[in-house]
Amino acid sequence: MKTELLPQYTQQLQAMRTDLLAQLRQQRGGEVGRADAAANSRDLAQGDWVQTDASHDLSVVLQERELQELNQIGAALARITDGDYGACTDCGADIPDARLQANPVAERCIACQTQVENAHGKAHTHAL
């Protein structure tokens, strides 16, 4: 890992975290939150519980995904602080800069990530 690139990755990761947190605040706060609550109340009162239940399930999945993204960003920032950023967490090989630029939270080289995805039946996904 080229140490001169670490400030760039730090800035990119911090911007990702800031954007994600702003998105979460916008989705869950203020007028949007009250409007959603009112709509859910109305839907339940009208007997549209199936749609409301499906919307709730989708919301939970999205919240879990957003939490996972925040955790990945935090872990990447911790690797920068610890001096481990850019090294594969499985084999220790350098992760190419092109991969880190495309996915700054990447914690594995392509070979190790492919093995993890194949082991979990998730080949060709956009995971770490």
Backbone atoms as SQL, in Angstrom:
CREATE TABLE atoms (id INTEGER PRIMARY KEY, chain TEXT, resi INTEGER, resn TEXT, atom TEXT, x REAL, y REAL, z REAL);
INSERT INTO atoms VALUES
  (1, 'A', 1, 'MET', 'N', 0.852, -1.175, 0.000),
  (2, 'A', 1, 'MET', 'CA', 0.000, 0.000, 0.000),
  (3, 'A', 1, 'MET', 'C', 0.890, 1.228, 0.000),
  (4, 'A', 2, 'LYS', 'N', 0.596, 2.121, -0.888),
  (5, 'A', 2, 'LYS', 'CA', 1.323, 3.387, -0.968),
  (6, 'A', 2, 'LYS', 'C', 0.798, 4.314, 0.129),
  (7, 'A', 3, 'THR', 'N', 1.658, 4.640, 1.062),
  (8, 'A', 3, 'THR', 'CA', 1.215, 5.440, 2.206),
  (9, 'A', 3, 'THR', 'C', 0.767, 6.833, 1.797),
  (10, 'A', 4, 'GLU', 'N', 1.257, 7.332, 0.667),
  (11, 'A', 4, 'GLU', 'CA', 0.818, 8.665, 0.230),
  (12, 'A', 4, 'GLU', 'C', -0.650, 8.680, -0.202),
  (13, 'A', 5, 'LEU', 'N', -1.236, 7.498, -0.439),
  (14, 'A', 5, 'LEU', 'CA', -2.648, 7.419, -0.817),
  (15, 'A', 5, 'LEU', 'C', -3.580, 7.320, 0.394),
  (16, 'A', 6, 'LEU', 'N', -3.030, 7.063, 1.576),
  (17, 'A', 6, 'LEU', 'CA', -3.870, 6.888, 2.766),
  (18, 'A', 6, 'LEU', 'C', -4.749, 8.105, 3.068),
  (19, 'A', 7, 'PRO', 'N', -4.238, 9.333, 2.966),
  (20, 'A', 7, 'PRO', 'CA', -5.136, 10.485, 3.211),
  (21, 'A', 7, 'PRO', 'C', -6.316, 10.528, 2.240),
  (22, 'A', 8, 'GLN', 'N', -6.082, 10.128, 0.999),
  (23, 'A', 8, 'GLN', 'CA', -7.160, 10.095, -0.003),
  (24, 'A', 8, 'GLN', 'C', -8.221, 9.078, 0.403),
  (25, 'A', 9, 'TYR', 'N', -7.781, 7.888, 0.815),
  (26, 'A', 9, 'TYR', 'CA', -8.732, 6.854, 1.224),
  (27, 'A', 9, 'TYR', 'C', -9.453, 7.255, 2.508),
  (28, 'A', 10, 'THR', 'N', -8.737, 7.855, 3.431),
  (29, 'A', 10, 'THR', 'CA', -9.360, 8.323, 4.676),
  (30, 'A', 10, 'THR', 'C', -10.455, 9.327, 4.365),
  (31, 'A', 11, 'GLN', 'N', -10.149, 10.281, 3.508),
  (32, 'A', 11, 'GLN', 'CA', -11.129, 11.304, 3.140),
  (33, 'A', 11, 'GLN', 'C', -12.330, 10.678, 2.434),
  (34, 'A', 12, 'GLN', 'N', -12.073, 9.747, 1.532),
  (35, 'A', 12, 'GLN', 'CA', -13.158, 9.090, 0.801),
  (36, 'A', 12, 'GLN', 'C', -14.054, 8.299, 1.760),
  (37, 'A', 13, 'LEU', 'N', -13.459, 7.577, 2.693),
  (38, 'A', 13, 'LEU', 'CA', -14.236, 6.795, 3.656),
  (39, 'A', 13, 'LEU', 'C', -15.036, 7.699, 4.594),
  (40, 'A', 14, 'GLN', 'N', -14.435, 8.789, 5.042),
  (41, 'A', 14, 'GLN', 'CA', -15.149, 9.716, 5.910),
  (42, 'A', 14, 'GLN', 'C', -16.309, 10.377, 5.170),
  (43, 'A', 15, 'ALA', 'N', -16.121, 10.685, 3.896),
  (44, 'A', 15, 'ALA', 'CA', -17.203, 11.257, 3.093),
  (45, 'A', 15, 'ALA', 'C', -18.326, 10.240, 2.912),
  (46, 'A', 16, 'MET', 'N', -17.966, 8.988, 2.698),
  (47, 'A', 16, 'MET', 'CA', -18.983, 7.935, 2.573),
  (48, 'A', 16, 'MET', 'C', -19.796, 7.833, 3.851),
  (49, 'A', 17, 'ARG', 'N', -19.106, 7.862, 5.000),
  (50, 'A', 17, 'ARG', 'CA', -19.798, 7.770, 6.285),
  (51, 'A', 17, 'ARG', 'C', -20.701, 8.972, 6.500),
  (52, 'A', 18, 'THR', 'N', -20.203, 10.167, 6.200),
  (53, 'A', 18, 'THR', 'CA', -21.003, 11.385, 6.357),
  (54, 'A', 18, 'THR', 'C', -22.244, 11.338, 5.478),
  (55, 'A', 19, 'ASP', 'N', -22.078, 10.924, 4.232),
  (56, 'A', 19, 'ASP', 'CA', -23.218, 10.832, 3.303),
  (57, 'A', 19, 'ASP', 'C', -24.243, 9.807, 3.778),
  (58, 'A', 20, 'LEU', 'N', -23.773, 8.653, 4.234),
  (59, 'A', 20, 'LEU', 'CA', -24.684, 7.612, 4.695),
  (60, 'A', 20, 'LEU', 'C', -25.439, 8.062, 5.943),
  (61, 'A', 21, 'LEU', 'N', -24.742, 8.704, 6.876),
  (62, 'A', 21, 'LEU', 'CA', -25.413, 9.193, 8.080),
  (63, 'A', 21, 'LEU', 'C', -26.434, 10.281, 7.747),
  (64, 'A', 22, 'ALA', 'N', -26.106, 11.163, 6.801),
  (65, 'A', 22, 'ALA', 'CA', -27.056, 12.196, 6.385),
  (66, 'A', 22, 'ALA', 'C', -28.289, 11.565, 5.741),
  (67, 'A', 23, 'GLN', 'N', -28.062, 10.550, 4.936),
  (68, 'A', 23, 'GLN', 'CA', -29.168, 9.837, 4.295),
  (69, 'A', 23, 'GLN', 'C', -30.057, 9.185, 5.345),
  (70, 'A', 24, 'LEU', 'N', -29.438, 8.568, 6.342),
  (71, 'A', 24, 'LEU', 'CA', -30.208, 7.917, 7.408),
  (72, 'A', 24, 'LEU', 'C', -31.026, 8.940, 8.186),
  (73, 'A', 25, 'ARG', 'N', -30.410, 10.081, 8.509),
  (74, 'A', 25, 'ARG', 'CA', -31.144, 11.123, 9.235),
  (75, 'A', 25, 'ARG', 'C', -32.332, 11.631, 8.415),
  (76, 'A', 26, 'GLN', 'N', -32.118, 11.808, 7.131),
  (77, 'A', 26, 'GLN', 'CA', -33.191, 12.305, 6.269),
  (78, 'A', 26, 'GLN', 'C', -34.337, 11.292, 6.191),
  (79, 'A', 27, 'GLN', 'N', -33.994, 10.018, 6.105),
  (80, 'A', 27, 'GLN', 'CA', -35.012, 8.975, 5.983),
  (81, 'A', 27, 'GLN', 'C', -35.796, 8.777, 7.270),
  (82, 'A', 28, 'ARG', 'N', -35.165, 8.998, 8.408),
  (83, 'A', 28, 'ARG', 'CA', -35.788, 8.637, 9.673),
  (84, 'A', 28, 'ARG', 'C', -36.242, 9.811, 10.524),
  (85, 'A', 29, 'GLY', 'N', -35.920, 11.008, 10.132),
  (86, 'A', 29, 'GLY', 'CA', -36.221, 12.125, 11.015),
  (87, 'A', 29, 'GLY', 'C', -37.212, 13.095, 10.418),
  (88, 'A', 30, 'GLY', 'N', -37.542, 14.069, 11.211),
  (89, 'A', 30, 'GLY', 'CA', -38.354, 15.192, 10.758),
  (90, 'A', 30, 'GLY', 'C', -39.700, 14.798, 10.190),
  (91, 'A', 31, 'GLU', 'N', -40.123, 15.526, 9.194),
  (92, 'A', 31, 'GLU', 'CA', -41.439, 15.350, 8.586),
  (93, 'A', 31, 'GLU', 'C', -41.599, 13.980, 7.925),
  (94, 'A', 32, 'VAL', 'N', -40.542, 13.458, 7.371),
  (95, 'A', 32, 'VAL', 'CA', -40.635, 12.154, 6.709),
  (96, 'A', 32, 'VAL', 'C', -41.072, 11.089, 7.706),
  (97, 'A', 33, 'GLY', 'N', -40.475, 11.094, 8.881),
  (98, 'A', 33, 'GLY', 'CA', -40.822, 10.110, 9.895),
  (99, 'A', 33, 'GLY', 'C', -42.277, 10.213, 10.312),
  (100, 'A', 34, 'ARG', 'N', -42.766, 11.426, 10.532),
  (101, 'A', 34, 'ARG', 'CA', -44.167, 11.603, 10.923),
  (102, 'A', 34, 'ARG', 'C', -45.113, 11.245, 9.780),
  (103, 'A', 35, 'ALA', 'N', -44.738, 11.589, 8.569),
  (104, 'A', 35, 'ALA', 'CA', -45.586, 11.258, 7.412),
  (105, 'A', 35, 'ALA', 'C', -45.696, 9.752, 7.243),
  (106, 'A', 36, 'ASP', 'N', -44.550, 9.071, 7.377),
  (107, 'A', 36, 'ASP', 'CA', -44.568, 7.615, 7.270),
  (108, 'A', 36, 'ASP', 'C', -45.429, 7.000, 8.365),
  (109, 'A', 37, 'ALA', 'N', -45.306, 7.512, 9.573),
  (110, 'A', 37, 'ALA', 'CA', -46.102, 7.001, 10.693),
  (111, 'A', 37, 'ALA', 'C', -47.587, 7.198, 10.422),
  (112, 'A', 38, 'ALA', 'N', -47.956, 8.364, 9.914),
  (113, 'A', 38, 'ALA', 'CA', -49.365, 8.629, 9.607),
  (114, 'A', 38, 'ALA', 'C', -49.861, 7.708, 8.497),
  (115, 'A', 39, 'ALA', 'N', -49.049, 7.502, 7.481),
  (116, 'A', 39, 'ALA', 'CA', -49.441, 6.616, 6.376),
  (117, 'A', 39, 'ALA', 'C', -49.608, 5.184, 6.875),
  (118, 'A', 40, 'ASN', 'N', -48.696, 4.734, 7.719),
  (119, 'A', 40, 'ASN', 'CA', -48.810, 3.385, 8.270),
  (120, 'A', 40, 'ASN', 'C', -50.079, 3.236, 9.090),
  (121, 'A', 41, 'SER', 'N', -50.411, 4.243, 9.880),
  (122, 'A', 41, 'SER', 'CA', -51.633, 4.218, 10.682),
  (123, 'A', 41, 'SER', 'C', -52.864, 4.124, 9.795),
  (124, 'A', 42, 'ARG', 'N', -52.859, 4.931, 8.750),
  (125, 'A', 42, 'ARG', 'CA', -53.991, 4.939, 7.823),
  (126, 'A', 42, 'ARG', 'C', -54.122, 3.592, 7.139),
  (127, 'A', 43, 'ASP', 'N', -52.979, 3.033, 6.666),
  (128, 'A', 43, 'ASP', 'CA', -53.011, 1.746, 5.977),
  (129, 'A', 43, 'ASP', 'C', -53.534, 0.645, 6.890),
  (130, 'A', 44, 'LEU', 'N', -53.083, 0.634, 8.134),
  (131, 'A', 44, 'LEU', 'CA', -53.554, -0.376, 9.071),
  (132, 'A', 44, 'LEU', 'C', -55.044, -0.204, 9.345),
  (133, 'A', 45, 'ALA', 'N', -55.492, 1.031, 9.466),
  (134, 'A', 45, 'ALA', 'CA', -56.910, 1.295, 9.716),
  (135, 'A', 45, 'ALA', 'C', -57.752, 0.842, 8.532),
  (136, 'A', 46, 'GLN', 'N', -57.203, 0.908, 7.327),
  (137, 'A', 46, 'GLN', 'CA', -57.943, 0.506, 6.136),
  (138, 'A', 46, 'GLN', 'C', -57.787, -0.988, 5.843),
  (139, 'A', 47, 'GLY', 'N', -57.091, -1.685, 6.720),
  (140, 'A', 47, 'GLY', 'CA', -56.951, -3.124, 6.528),
  (141, 'A', 47, 'GLY', 'C', -55.853, -3.509, 5.559),
  (142, 'A', 48, 'ASP', 'N', -54.987, -2.583, 5.197),
  (143, 'A', 48, 'ASP', 'CA', -53.922, -2.877, 4.246),
  (144, 'A', 48, 'ASP', 'C', -52.670, -3.328, 4.992),
  (145, 'A', 49, 'TRP', 'N', -52.861, -4.264, 5.894),
  (146, 'A', 49, 'TRP', 'CA', -51.762, -4.708, 6.742),
  (147, 'A', 49, 'TRP', 'C', -50.707, -5.475, 5.973),
  (148, 'A', 50, 'VAL', 'N', -51.070, -6.151, 4.876),
  (149, 'A', 50, 'VAL', 'CA', -50.097, -6.923, 4.096),
  (150, 'A', 50, 'VAL', 'C', -49.063, -5.981, 3.484),
  (151, 'A', 51, 'GLN', 'N', -49.533, -4.901, 2.881),
  (152, 'A', 51, 'GLN', 'CA', -48.611, -3.941, 2.274),
  (153, 'A', 51, 'GLN', 'C', -47.764, -3.262, 3.351),
  (154, 'A', 52, 'THR', 'N', -48.377, -2.927, 4.458),
  (155, 'A', 52, 'THR', 'CA', -47.649, -2.286, 5.549),
  (156, 'A', 52, 'THR', 'C', -46.598, -3.235, 6.105),
  (157, 'A', 53, 'ASP', 'N', -46.946, -4.505, 6.252),
  (158, 'A', 53, 'ASP', 'CA', -46.002, -5.497, 6.751),
  (159, 'A', 53, 'ASP', 'C', -44.835, -5.658, 5.779),
  (160, 'A', 54, 'ALA', 'N', -45.117, -5.700, 4.483),
  (161, 'A', 54, 'ALA', 'CA', -44.064, -5.820, 3.471),
  (162, 'A', 54, 'ALA', 'C', -43.163, -4.589, 3.484),
  (163, 'A', 55, 'SER', 'N', -43.749, -3.417, 3.642),
  (164, 'A', 55, 'SER', 'CA', -42.959, -2.185, 3.718),
  (165, 'A', 55, 'SER', 'C', -42.062, -2.197, 4.951),
  (166, 'A', 56, 'HIS', 'N', -42.593, -2.677, 6.061),
  (167, 'A', 56, 'HIS', 'CA', -41.802, -2.769, 7.291),
  (168, 'A', 56, 'HIS', 'C', -40.637, -3.731, 7.099),
  (169, 'A', 57, 'ASP', 'N', -40.891, -4.889, 6.481),
  (170, 'A', 57, 'ASP', 'CA', -39.828, -5.865, 6.239),
  (171, 'A', 57, 'ASP', 'C', -38.727, -5.264, 5.370),
  (172, 'A', 58, 'LEU', 'N', -39.111, -4.530, 4.333),
  (173, 'A', 58, 'LEU', 'CA', -38.141, -3.878, 3.463),
  (174, 'A', 58, 'LEU', 'C', -37.337, -2.850, 4.243),
  (175, 'A', 59, 'SER', 'N', -37.990, -2.109, 5.094),
  (176, 'A', 59, 'SER', 'CA', -37.323, -1.107, 5.915),
  (177, 'A', 59, 'SER', 'C', -36.286, -1.746, 6.825),
  (178, 'A', 60, 'VAL', 'N', -36.626, -2.878, 7.421),
  (179, 'A', 60, 'VAL', 'CA', -35.696, -3.583, 8.305),
  (180, 'A', 60, 'VAL', 'C', -34.476, -4.049, 7.519),
  (181, 'A', 61, 'VAL', 'N', -34.696, -4.602, 6.333),
  (182, 'A', 61, 'VAL', 'CA', -33.587, -5.070, 5.502),
  (183, 'A', 61, 'VAL', 'C', -32.679, -3.900, 5.130),
  (184, 'A', 62, 'LEU', 'N', -33.272, -2.772, 4.758),
  (185, 'A', 62, 'LEU', 'CA', -32.476, -1.599, 4.401),
  (186, 'A', 62, 'LEU', 'C', -31.687, -1.089, 5.598),
  (187, 'A', 63, 'GLN', 'N', -32.285, -1.093, 6.773),
  (188, 'A', 63, 'GLN', 'CA', -31.584, -0.656, 7.972),
  (189, 'A', 63, 'GLN', 'C', -30.399, -1.570, 8.269),
  (190, 'A', 64, 'GLU', 'N', -30.582, -2.858, 8.106),
  (191, 'A', 64, 'GLU', 'CA', -29.494, -3.806, 8.337),
  (192, 'A', 64, 'GLU', 'C', -28.362, -3.568, 7.344),
  (193, 'A', 65, 'ARG', 'N', -28.704, -3.314, 6.090),
  (194, 'A', 65, 'ARG', 'CA', -27.693, -3.058, 5.054),
  (195, 'A', 65, 'ARG', 'C', -26.925, -1.770, 5.367),
  (196, 'A', 66, 'GLU', 'N', -27.645, -0.736, 5.789),
  (197, 'A', 66, 'GLU', 'CA', -26.998, 0.534, 6.113),
  (198, 'A', 66, 'GLU', 'C', -26.084, 0.379, 7.319),
  (199, 'A', 67, 'LEU', 'N', -26.494, -0.394, 8.307),
  (200, 'A', 67, 'LEU', 'CA', -25.652, -0.650, 9.472),
  (201, 'A', 67, 'LEU', 'C', -24.401, -1.415, 9.055),
  (202, 'A', 68, 'GLN', 'N', -24.560, -2.377, 8.173),
  (203, 'A', 68, 'GLN', 'CA', -23.423, -3.138, 7.665),
  (204, 'A', 68, 'GLN', 'C', -22.452, -2.203, 6.939),
  (205, 'A', 69, 'GLU', 'N', -22.967, -1.292, 6.127),
  (206, 'A', 69, 'GLU', 'CA', -22.111, -0.330, 5.427),
  (207, 'A', 69, 'GLU', 'C', -21.345, 0.542, 6.413),
  (208, 'A', 70, 'LEU', 'N', -22.030, 1.043, 7.450),
  (209, 'A', 70, 'LEU', 'CA', -21.355, 1.860, 8.459),
  (210, 'A', 70, 'LEU', 'C', -20.263, 1.059, 9.166),
  (211, 'A', 71, 'ASN', 'N', -20.540, -0.196, 9.471),
  (212, 'A', 71, 'ASN', 'CA', -19.541, -1.048, 10.115),
  (213, 'A', 71, 'ASN', 'C', -18.338, -1.286, 9.200),
  (214, 'A', 72, 'GLN', 'N', -18.582, -1.485, 7.914),
  (215, 'A', 72, 'GLN', 'CA', -17.495, -1.685, 6.965),
  (216, 'A', 72, 'GLN', 'C', -16.621, -0.434, 6.851),
  (217, 'A', 73, 'ILE', 'N', -17.257, 0.722, 6.830),
  (218, 'A', 73, 'ILE', 'CA', -16.510, 1.980, 6.764),
  (219, 'A', 73, 'ILE', 'C', -15.671, 2.150, 8.029),
  (220, 'A', 74, 'GLY', 'N', -16.273, 1.907, 9.185),
  (221, 'A', 74, 'GLY', 'CA', -15.537, 2.007, 10.444),
  (222, 'A', 74, 'GLY', 'C', -14.361, 1.044, 10.495),
  (223, 'A', 75, 'ALA', 'N', -14.558, -0.169, 10.005),
  (224, 'A', 75, 'ALA', 'CA', -13.482, -1.166, 10.000),
  (225, 'A', 75, 'ALA', 'C', -12.348, -0.729, 9.069),
  (226, 'A', 76, 'ALA', 'N', -12.697, -0.158, 7.926),
  (227, 'A', 76, 'ALA', 'CA', -11.669, 0.315, 6.997),
  (228, 'A', 76, 'ALA', 'C', -10.874, 1.468, 7.608),
  (229, 'A', 77, 'LEU', 'N', -11.568, 2.388, 8.270),
  (230, 'A', 77, 'LEU', 'CA', -10.872, 3.492, 8.934),
  (231, 'A', 77, 'LEU', 'C', -9.972, 2.972, 10.058),
  (232, 'A', 78, 'ALA', 'N', -10.418, 1.943, 10.763),
  (233, 'A', 78, 'ALA', 'CA', -9.598, 1.339, 11.820),
  (234, 'A', 78, 'ALA', 'C', -8.349, 0.685, 11.218),
  (235, 'A', 79, 'ARG', 'N', -8.490, 0.044, 10.053),
  (236, 'A', 79, 'ARG', 'CA', -7.325, -0.568, 9.397),
  (237, 'A', 79, 'ARG', 'C', -6.317, 0.506, 8.984),
  (238, 'A', 80, 'ILE', 'N', -6.822, 1.674, 8.568),
  (239, 'A', 80, 'ILE', 'CA', -5.909, 2.772, 8.242),
  (240, 'A', 80, 'ILE', 'C', -5.143, 3.190, 9.493),
  (241, 'A', 81, 'THR', 'N', -5.863, 3.375, 10.587),
  (242, 'A', 81, 'THR', 'CA', -5.237, 3.777, 11.851),
  (243, 'A', 81, 'THR', 'C', -4.217, 2.739, 12.323),
  (244, 'A', 82, 'ASP', 'N', -4.558, 1.461, 12.164),
  (245, 'A', 82, 'ASP', 'CA', -3.689, 0.372, 12.621),
  (246, 'A', 82, 'ASP', 'C', -2.528, 0.089, 11.665),
  (247, 'A', 83, 'GLY', 'N', -2.571, 0.690, 10.469),
  (248, 'A', 83, 'GLY', 'CA', -1.516, 0.447, 9.483),
  (249, 'A', 83, 'GLY', 'C', -1.727, -0.809, 8.666),
  (250, 'A', 84, 'ASP', 'N', -2.919, -1.368, 8.712),
  (251, 'A', 84, 'ASP', 'CA', -3.216, -2.603, 7.985),
  (252, 'A', 84, 'ASP', 'C', -4.024, -2.377, 6.706),
  (253, 'A', 85, 'TYR', 'N', -4.388, -1.136, 6.419),
  (254, 'A', 85, 'TYR', 'CA', -5.240, -0.855, 5.270),
  (255, 'A', 85, 'TYR', 'C', -4.498, -1.207, 3.979),
  (256, 'A', 86, 'GLY', 'N', -5.200, -1.860, 3.086),
  (257, 'A', 86, 'GLY', 'CA', -4.628, -2.229, 1.794),
  (258, 'A', 86, 'GLY', 'C', -4.011, -3.609, 1.778),
  (259, 'A', 87, 'ALA', 'N', -4.013, -4.285, 2.914),
  (260, 'A', 87, 'ALA', 'CA', -3.532, -5.661, 2.990),
  (261, 'A', 87, 'ALA', 'C', -4.736, -6.578, 3.176),
  (262, 'A', 88, 'CYS', 'N', -4.754, -7.661, 2.436),
  (263, 'A', 88, 'CYS', 'CA', -5.846, -8.632, 2.536),
  (264, 'A', 88, 'CYS', 'C', -5.896, -9.198, 3.950),
  (265, 'A', 89, 'THR', 'N', -7.068, -9.194, 4.543),
  (266, 'A', 89, 'THR', 'CA', -7.226, -9.697, 5.905),
  (267, 'A', 89, 'THR', 'C', -7.098, -11.223, 5.979),
  (268, 'A', 90, 'ASP', 'N', -7.187, -11.899, 4.831),
  (269, 'A', 90, 'ASP', 'CA', -7.073, -13.356, 4.823),
  (270, 'A', 90, 'ASP', 'C', -5.653, -13.831, 4.525),
  (271, 'A', 91, 'CYS', 'N', -5.031, -13.296, 3.469),
  (272, 'A', 91, 'CYS', 'CA', -3.721, -13.802, 3.055),
  (273, 'A', 91, 'CYS', 'C', -2.592, -12.794, 3.237),
  (274, 'A', 92, 'GLY', 'N', -2.926, -11.535, 3.508),
  (275, 'A', 92, 'GLY', 'CA', -1.900, -10.518, 3.720),
  (276, 'A', 92, 'GLY', 'C', -1.375, -9.869, 2.453),
  (277, 'A', 93, 'ALA', 'N', -1.804, -10.330, 1.292),
  (278, 'A', 93, 'ALA', 'CA', -1.344, -9.747, 0.028),
  (279, 'A', 93, 'ALA', 'C', -1.868, -8.317, -0.110),
  (280, 'A', 94, 'ASP', 'N', -1.147, -7.512, -0.878),
  (281, 'A', 94, 'ASP', 'CA', -1.599, -6.145, -1.139),
  (282, 'A', 94, 'ASP', 'C', -2.863, -6.163, -1.993),
  (283, 'A', 95, 'ILE', 'N', -3.825, -5.357, -1.614),
  (284, 'A', 95, 'ILE', 'CA', -5.041, -5.177, -2.412),
  (285, 'A', 95, 'ILE', 'C', -4.708, -4.078, -3.422),
  (286, 'A', 96, 'PRO', 'N', -4.917, -4.333, -4.706),
  (287, 'A', 96, 'PRO', 'CA', -4.571, -3.331, -5.723),
  (288, 'A', 96, 'PRO', 'C', -5.296, -2.002, -5.495),
  (289, 'A', 97, 'ASP', 'N', -4.582, -0.899, -5.792),
  (290, 'A', 97, 'ASP', 'CA', -5.162, 0.422, -5.625),
  (291, 'A', 97, 'ASP', 'C', -6.454, 0.584, -6.418),
  (292, 'A', 98, 'ALA', 'N', -6.517, -0.004, -7.603),
  (293, 'A', 98, 'ALA', 'CA', -7.732, 0.110, -8.417),
  (294, 'A', 98, 'ALA', 'C', -8.927, -0.490, -7.678),
  (295, 'A', 99, 'ARG', 'N', -8.706, -1.595, -6.977),
  (296, 'A', 99, 'ARG', 'CA', -9.800, -2.215, -6.206),
  (297, 'A', 99, 'ARG', 'C', -10.204, -1.317, -5.047),
  (298, 'A', 100, 'LEU', 'N', -9.221, -0.751, -4.347),
  (299, 'A', 100, 'LEU', 'CA', -9.529, 0.128, -3.214),
  (300, 'A', 100, 'LEU', 'C', -10.202, 1.420, -3.676),
  (301, 'A', 101, 'GLN', 'N', -9.831, 1.918, -4.838),
  (302, 'A', 101, 'GLN', 'CA', -10.490, 3.116, -5.356),
  (303, 'A', 101, 'GLN', 'C', -11.941, 2.826, -5.705),
  (304, 'A', 102, 'ALA', 'N', -12.195, 1.655, -6.252),
  (305, 'A', 102, 'ALA', 'CA', -13.566, 1.273, -6.604),
  (306, 'A', 102, 'ALA', 'C', -14.381, 0.900, -5.379),
  (307, 'A', 103, 'ASN', 'N', -13.718, 0.304, -4.380),
  (308, 'A', 103, 'ASN', 'CA', -14.403, -0.169, -3.175),
  (309, 'A', 103, 'ASN', 'C', -13.478, 0.050, -1.977),
  (310, 'A', 104, 'PRO', 'N', -13.468, 1.261, -1.424),
  (311, 'A', 104, 'PRO', 'CA', -12.514, 1.572, -0.362),
  (312, 'A', 104, 'PRO', 'C', -12.709, 0.784, 0.931),
  (313, 'A', 105, 'VAL', 'N', -13.808, 0.068, 1.075),
  (314, 'A', 105, 'VAL', 'CA', -14.000, -0.765, 2.260),
  (315, 'A', 105, 'VAL', 'C', -13.513, -2.201, 2.038),
  (316, 'A', 106, 'ALA', 'N', -12.970, -2.482, 0.870),
  (317, 'A', 106, 'ALA', 'CA', -12.503, -3.840, 0.565),
  (318, 'A', 106, 'ALA', 'C', -11.490, -4.287, 1.603),
  (319, 'A', 107, 'GLU', 'N', -11.683, -5.480, 2.114),
  (320, 'A', 107, 'GLU', 'CA', -10.764, -6.011, 3.116),
  (321, 'A', 107, 'GLU', 'C', -10.022, -7.241, 2.622),
  (322, 'A', 108, 'ARG', 'N', -10.373, -7.703, 1.428),
  (323, 'A', 108, 'ARG', 'CA', -9.733, -8.892, 0.874),
  (324, 'A', 108, 'ARG', 'C', -9.274, -8.624, -0.555),
  (325, 'A', 109, 'CYS', 'N', -8.217, -9.354, -0.951),
  (326, 'A', 109, 'CYS', 'CA', -7.819, -9.325, -2.353),
  (327, 'A', 109, 'CYS', 'C', -8.905, -10.049, -3.157),
  (328, 'A', 110, 'ILE', 'N', -8.850, -9.924, -4.452),
  (329, 'A', 110, 'ILE', 'CA', -9.893, -10.507, -5.306),
  (330, 'A', 110, 'ILE', 'C', -9.928, -12.029, -5.156),
  (331, 'A', 111, 'ALA', 'N', -8.765, -12.666, -5.087),
  (332, 'A', 111, 'ALA', 'CA', -8.728, -14.133, -4.979),
  (333, 'A', 111, 'ALA', 'C', -9.401, -14.606, -3.693),
  (334, 'A', 112, 'CYS', 'N', -9.073, -13.970, -2.570),
  (335, 'A', 112, 'CYS', 'CA', -9.675, -14.381, -1.288),
  (336, 'A', 112, 'CYS', 'C', -11.164, -14.037, -1.244),
  (337, 'A', 113, 'GLN', 'N', -11.554, -12.884, -1.797),
  (338, 'A', 113, 'GLN', 'CA', -12.965, -12.514, -1.812),
  (339, 'A', 113, 'GLN', 'C', -13.760, -13.500, -2.659),
  (340, 'A', 114, 'THR', 'N', -13.185, -13.918, -3.778),
  (341, 'A', 114, 'THR', 'CA', -13.853, -14.902, -4.637),
  (342, 'A', 114, 'THR', 'C', -14.060, -16.209, -3.883),
  (343, 'A', 115, 'GLN', 'N', -13.060, -16.642, -3.118),
  (344, 'A', 115, 'GLN', 'CA', -13.193, -17.862, -2.322),
  (345, 'A', 115, 'GLN', 'C', -14.316, -17.720, -1.295),
  (346, 'A', 116, 'VAL', 'N', -14.383, -16.570, -0.627),
  (347, 'A', 116, 'VAL', 'CA', -15.433, -16.342, 0.379),
  (348, 'A', 116, 'VAL', 'C', -16.804, -16.376, -0.284),
  (349, 'A', 117, 'GLU', 'N', -16.934, -15.698, -1.430),
  (350, 'A', 117, 'GLU', 'CA', -18.223, -15.668, -2.125),
  (351, 'A', 117, 'GLU', 'C', -18.624, -17.043, -2.613),
  (352, 'A', 118, 'ASN', 'N', -17.678, -17.793, -3.139),
  (353, 'A', 118, 'ASN', 'CA', -17.993, -19.144, -3.615),
  (354, 'A', 118, 'ASN', 'C', -18.394, -20.051, -2.454),
  (355, 'A', 119, 'ALA', 'N', -17.739, -19.888, -1.323),
  (356, 'A', 119, 'ALA', 'CA', -18.072, -20.704, -0.156),
  (357, 'A', 119, 'ALA', 'C', -19.463, -20.383, 0.374),
  (358, 'A', 120, 'HIS', 'N', -19.911, -19.155, 0.181),
  (359, 'A', 120, 'HIS', 'CA', -21.224, -18.740, 0.663),
  (360, 'A', 120, 'HIS', 'C', -22.253, -18.672, -0.453),
  (361, 'A', 121, 'GLY', 'N', -21.900, -19.134, -1.660),
  (362, 'A', 121, 'GLY', 'CA', -22.845, -19.152, -2.771),
  (363, 'A', 121, 'GLY', 'C', -23.200, -17.781, -3.278),
  (364, 'A', 122, 'LYS', 'N', -22.274, -16.836, -3.171),
  (365, 'A', 122, 'LYS', 'CA', -22.558, -15.463, -3.581),
  (366, 'A', 122, 'LYS', 'C', -21.582, -15.010, -4.670),
  (367, 'A', 123, 'ALA', 'N', -21.189, -15.897, -5.539),
  (368, 'A', 123, 'ALA', 'CA', -20.257, -15.531, -6.583),
  (369, 'A', 123, 'ALA', 'C', -20.820, -14.412, -7.451),
  (370, 'A', 124, 'HIS', 'N', -19.958, -13.549, -7.857),
  (371, 'A', 124, 'HIS', 'CA', -20.273, -12.444, -8.752),
  (372, 'A', 124, 'HIS', 'C', -21.159, -11.368, -8.122),
  (373, 'A', 125, 'THR', 'N', -21.108, -11.246, -6.789),
  (374, 'A', 125, 'THR', 'CA', -21.816, -10.155, -6.140),
  (375, 'A', 125, 'THR', 'C', -20.832, -9.043, -5.857),
  (376, 'A', 126, 'HIS', 'N', -21.335, -7.915, -5.421),
  (377, 'A', 126, 'HIS', 'CA', -20.486, -6.770, -5.127),
  (378, 'A', 126, 'HIS', 'C', -20.196, -6.703, -3.642),
  (379, 'A', 127, 'ALA', 'N', -19.702, -7.780, -3.120),
  (380, 'A', 127, 'ALA', 'CA', -19.343, -7.790, -1.699),
  (381, 'A', 127, 'ALA', 'C', -17.937, -7.234, -1.544),
  (382, 'A', 128, 'LEU', 'N', -17.441, -7.331, -0.350),
  (383, 'A', 128, 'LEU', 'CA', -16.095, -6.830, -0.059),
  (384, 'A', 128, 'LEU', 'C', -15.129, -7.496, -0.994);
